């Protein structure tokens, strides 16, 4: 293993490789690269360890009534009247349009 290479594998490629989501040819290319690049193979081991730790975590659920307490404080405004929507749209394109005057 030489450990020297000019281009390294992206995080996305390493994760896809770990998850088995790469096409066979690309997976073989990644394996070949990992055999000659210490940096990428080390990073792969870090990702492998992290994913292993994450899968061992227990699943948590919110306490009973959590959703209802949160939603009680959520305010969803009604639709803006047409005139207000037009003023808002004009404000984007016309300087000073936000105050209602064109």
C-alpha positions in Angstrom: 0.0 0.0 0.0 1.7 3.2 -1.1 -0.7 5.6 0.6 -0.1 8.4 -1.9 -2.8 9.5 -4.4 -3.7 12.7 -6.1 -7.5 12.5 -5.8 -9.5 11.3 -2.8 -13.0 9.8 -2.6 -15.8 12.1 -1.6 -17.8 11.6 1.6 -20.8 10.8 -0.6 -18.9 8.0 -2.4 -17.6 6.5 0.8 -21.0 6.5 2.4 -22.6 4.9 -0.8 -19.8 2.3 -0.8 -20.5 1.4 2.9 -24.3 1.2 2.2 -23.7 -1.0 -0.9 -25.4 1.6 -3.1 -22.7 1.8 -5.8 -22.9 0.0 -9.2 -20.6 -3.0 -9.3 -18.0 -1.3 -11.6 -17.8 1.8 -9.4 -17.6 -0.3 -6.2 -14.7 -2.2 -7.7 -13.0 1.1 -8.6 -13.5 2.4 -5.0 -12.1 -0.9 -3.6 -9.0 -0.5 -5.8 -8.6 3.1 -4.7 -8.9 2.1 -1.0 -6.2 -0.4 -1.4 -3.7 2.3 -2.4 -4.9 5.3 -0.5 -4.3 5.4 3.3 -6.2 8.7 3.7 -9.4 7.3 2.0 -9.2 3.9 3.7 -8.8 5.7 7.1 -11.7 7.9 6.4 -13.8 4.9 5.4 -13.0 3.2 8.8 -14.1 6.4 10.6 -17.4 6.3 8.7 -17.8 2.6 9.3 -17.2 3.1 13.0 -19.6 6.0 13.2 -22.4 4.2 11.4 -21.9 1.2 13.6 -22.3 3.4 16.7 -25.4 5.1 15.3 -27.1 1.8 14.5 -26.5 0.6 18.1 -28.4 3.6 19.6 -31.8 3.0 21.0 -34.7 4.6 19.3 -36.3 7.5 21.4 -39.9 8.6 21.3 -41.3 11.9 22.6 -43.3 11.9 25.8 -47.1 11.5 25.5 -48.8 14.7 24.5 -45.6 16.3 23.1 -47.1 16.8 19.7 -50.2 18.4 21.1 -48.2 20.8 23.3 -46.0 21.9 20.4 -48.9 22.3 18.0 -50.8 24.4 20.6 -48.2 27.1 20.2 -48.0 27.0 16.4 -49.7 29.8 14.7 -50.5 29.3 11.0 -51.5 32.6 9.4 -54.3 32.7 6.9 -53.8 33.6 3.3 -52.9 37.2 2.6 -55.5 39.3 0.8 -54.8 39.8 -2.9 -53.8 43.4 -2.5 -51.2 42.4 0.1 -49.8 39.7 -2.1 -49.5 42.1 -5.0 -47.8 44.7 -2.8 -45.3 42.0 -1.6 -44.6 40.9 -5.2 -44.1 44.5 -6.4 -41.7 45.2 -3.5 -39.4 42.6 -4.9 -39.2 44.4 -8.3 -39.8 48.1 -7.6 -37.8 50.0 -5.0 -40.1 51.7 -2.5 -43.0 49.4 -3.6 -43.2 47.9 -0.2 -44.9 51.0 1.2 -47.9 50.6 -1.2 -46.8 53.3 -3.5 -45.4 52.7 -7.0 
